[in-house]
Amino acid sequence: MERDIFWKFIDEINATVDSNDEDAVISATKKKLMELPSMRILQWIEIKDTYVKLADRNDLLAACEAVNLSHDQASFRYFCNWLVAQGKEMYFDALHNPDSLVNYSIPEGKAKFQYYGSATSEAFEEKANLEMMGNIHLNPAASPDWSDSNLTEFVPKLNQKYHLIRSLCKKLEEEYDQYQYSWLGMNRNRTQLLEQMEQICSIQIVYDNFMKNNHLYPQEYLEQMLELDHPLQKLSECYLLEKGFDIHPEMERVIGFYQCDKPLKPITILVDPEAISCSTHKEKMEILDQHLDQNMDEMIDTMNRTVIDAVIKDMDILSTMRQLYYSFKQEKELYPPEVLDHISLLRKPLSYIESPIYKMCVTRKNNPSELESILPKLFSDTPGQELDIEAGSIQI
């Protein structure tokens, strides 16, 4: 847009309204701007802003003070807006000689347009929106009315999905609260807590995953879970069957630093001299079992002296330690004999590997991809097929 066209635009507006009446000028300006394409409006605004910035001079600030009795930054910006809106003649007269404003009829205290800049920007936004909407074809049958009662009319599928999610989450929360209450009741019986640690682990992991990632699952799975009497228990059982808390592959990674061709570092506090003196594998395994029993007893004793909240917080580690204990005690054939020989040297074999096990527990916890691979196995792959959800029907 050329500058002459810009000033002509303002002159045409001032010919129809009082140029000192801000409301009238704004209304007429917006109406005339809406006749232009949005990009032409934007060009008009850029020229207007340029002229407003050019008027930011000390001598014009003095003129503002004389007419309006105010010279703060905001008032002066409103004065510059007003000056541009008066047209080309008055604007350039004032720019060259601010005192020339005395030749014009200006009401005292009225030489300021506070909303002139924002009003022109609104005109651009409205016209741009109209142009954009003109290229979008909406459903003419859609009702403009909306209320909570007609959600099913506007978004039936969306409403059904998230109503289902909220209902299932509420059911899982109620079931989880019952489990938490029963866990707290184990505070006086730590042996019982230890025996159920695997189940507690799986319930908490499944609950946390589902509450955070329920949107990942197809609606048909959510519907079938909602039909279960105890969905959290069923999901937990499936998680245990799928994961099995299989320690052996993890242990191969954890104890991988025991290289048979490298001697174990002799740490006086941890290494048992009696085990070092053993010559046969059988003798070393007897020592290992003694170390495991002693180490496990110490862990249980520590747990008995720990508040229940701390026990539940570290249940992943505690459960894993318990499984390692039974794995080393009862399934030695799964591990290389030379590795077991090295572990037998440690006074506290479980405690020694607790740190790397903890790191694996942290990375395993709250992994949504695990549940994604498990959940579908609760349900039939054939659409419409009846699902038998009785005990023992889940096939992993």
Buried (B, 14 or more C-beta within 10 A) or exposed (E): BEEEEBBEBBEEBBEEBEBBBBEBBBBBBBEBBBEBEBEBBBBBBEBBBEBBEEBEBEEBBEBBBBBBEBBEEEBBBBBBBBBBBBBBEBBEBBBEEBEBBEEBEBEEEEBBBBBBBEBBEBBBEBBBEEEEEEEEEEEEEEEEEEEEEEBEEEEEEEBBBBEBBEEBBEBBEEBBEEBBEEBEEBEEEBEEBBEBBBBBBBBBBBBBBBEEBBEBBEEEBBBBBBEBEEBBBBBBBBBBBBBEBEBEEBBEEBBEEBEEEEEBEEEEEBBBEEBEEBEEBEBBBBBBBBBBEBBBEEBBEEBEEBEBEEBBEBBBBBBBBBBBBEBBBEEBEEBEEEBBBBBBBBBBBBBBBBEBBBEBBEEBBBEBEBBEEBBBEBBEEEEEEEBEBEEEEBEE
